[in-house]
Amino acid sequence: MVLKVGLRDVIMRSDVRGVRSLKMPKGLVKVILDYDGTLTAEEKQVTELAEKSIASLSQEILKVPLSQVRDDYYRIRAMLLAEPHRFWWEVNGGIASYCDEGAFITNTTTIQTMLRMNPGYAQAVRDFFPKFEYDPIVDCTNYLFHKHTFDLEPHFREATEGILSELLTHLRLEPIILSSSKGDKVRKNMRTLGFGEIRVLGDTRQYEINPSWKRQFVHPEQGEGQVFRLDEKRMIDLRRPAYYNALVKEMRDAERLVVAADTFSMPGALPMMMGIPFVLLKTDYTPAWCEAYVKEHPHGEMLPDLALLVERVEALL
């Protein structure tokens, strides 16, 4: 894997020079926890999310029979998972995540690919989203995700309540819940679980690739750039300024950050390049290539069970 070698040197010579110069008080360590798939078992929710999305596409957006959309969805999904390195969640022409990195990511990528490959579907989406933030298809998948995940039963992982309690009572650790969206769903579900006091770091847009962002990173073998090769089949795109700026801001009043999530490209790649420890929760859907990459990275750590999070974070301090 190309990106792993020499990354300890990268951390001191890359864009992190600006972060390292920040004056940070001793003591506080912020543990930034991704929500979907990390605190929740999204593998138990994804079928319901897919079916709700298929129904909305059929009835509301595409105006075609439900059976047709469902057949197309599951055919495209099988095609993606047969060669996952060839398909990805695309935003502004960049790779936000490969299609096999998470259960919800597979759903989003399946819908995007299905809509892009069918000219009639693509036109119907353009008609439904005449004004858009990214492009009509990305806006469509964002719309479906936020509309239908808001009311999904959370299905918290077995260890979620215990690990949040442990983090809240720890003398040095502050838990923060990470959300790409505004965070309303996360706040609602945290209150339901009895943890309404935990701060939500919302609108981080980990998926958002911004081609106009000029900040460079330095790779010891590949030189300066923003997009680096992971292996012979995959690239990682670090042009995520909204997420970058959110992380830098959190570092200003903390000794250290640790990011924990169930997927790699969106929540994990950028922090690791910035020298921030990243803990990847191993799930039933974790791809072997993600696990291998994180294991070998100097700022990566695999987490076999969410219940072990505090123990792993303490070992990093």
Steps between C-alpha positions, in 0.01 A plus 500: 500500500662819381375760745621336819875523463664795671185668623664597829714733289191623316334610822781741578543628144145514370220747550495410870779751560224758555312272737811405699576866566171552681536559873312216668432462872612179669253239603186500288467228236197524273369166378306568182257216431332452167129431550355277227661157510722576798249562776224334297488164322419640158519150352169438679347819357619501141231273354226726637686808374538345155133404475384844614733662246382270222137590581576874496681469169211305348212711625646847549795552265521252211128423466561140392375168644639400838598155374709655222697723738548216749626263229737766367626582849591143595650427157724807523591422860621153402700649213672747736591245762644265236767761418487758781822678403330616177207677666485779753295775663579789268481866605616786274686248283702359791492172688337556839500130588521163330170317479592214735616704801170504691144373487350848452779591256414197286138615494590857398745385234250250361237772458748746345625241252148383413389856428811590300482187282136545399446814284128504578564484873768769476263735316223442754742589779608817318134597464435435871813688615525799260698689765779306663803537726731236347321342205144366475597139566717574804230731632245224441695242702560754778128576505405133520756427772400787728128452441498132587773465763338763722214265589691171495513316830860561615605140580783612726788257532502295818800689640382853410333598827784363712777660297330840497459484879864402537613789282282752684642405840862486385720776643681576174268392220217699342268311264377687193261350243598556137235568238533598134155659512354763731477246783126520576455123465802434722383740772152346496634147537757597764220652709302178460796304633545744789813675376362833386790683666759359258602759243434427133758621248266547207520617140853360460421371149760226501370394159546844344782514245588860411716520185569871559672440835872566451656366820772244429622197691845347464552130436855361531471299178232679301598859580261791557138453420147450617415165340727205574510139391415247772578188299484381141120531496409790728562871557428725797378857447585738785327809356253523788535855639178500704614194693859625521394834645272330753789284623741795522246699700455213747876480552522858625385423853616139533828325555402237249224363281414138432248411227309171511275375221380194314619613154831629368493741204255759629570526876847344522738575213530875558556483879772238454676721245477786753666288770177440691459141625218319325329192645308285252221288649499156340150404390343226289537730197857626552693430177829313533686779319384761755600283793843424351565865421404632843694226682824597326458877527700672778188691606252217447354253749245223453223464759352148516223605741354843580516406870882519479508861377606673823769239560640556148483878530684493834772289339549773238555775757 
